[in-house]
């Protein structure tokens, strides 16, 4: 093998290794991606059972039902659609009815959202920008103007 052929073999080998590394990284990240959506968007979307999503909305008043142990069932709404949520861990201290929350988990085949994480925000001023826009469009969140009233 001459010097030029040797370099081409090394370049090809490095290219293959880099392609494999990028492919494996993208495959690993695919399962960790979660999309944030409201209950209306969740019911309208073609979400496959078992796909991981992030769901946000308001806890419906009177819907919180505590089961055995840590199991809790509640409804999450955006005033258009409502999704039943089951959660089996300790709820945040700030969790309550009519409170905005963000939850992560999967949608099962029955249309029930099985949450593994529940995040309760402390006031109306803390909200990711894209979620605030979606809630403003529904008339559920006024932001800093509501906090000053």
QUIHU-V258742 format. One record per helix or strand of 2 or more residues. SS is the DSSP state (H for helix, E for strand). FROM is the first residue (numbers start at 1). LEN is the number of residues. If there is no record, write none. Layout:
ss->{SS SS}
from->{FROM FROM}
len->{LEN LEN}
This chain:
ss->{H E H E E E E E E H H}
from->{3 35 39 52 65 72 82 100 113 129 144}
len->{28 3 6 8 2 6 6 8 8 10 5}
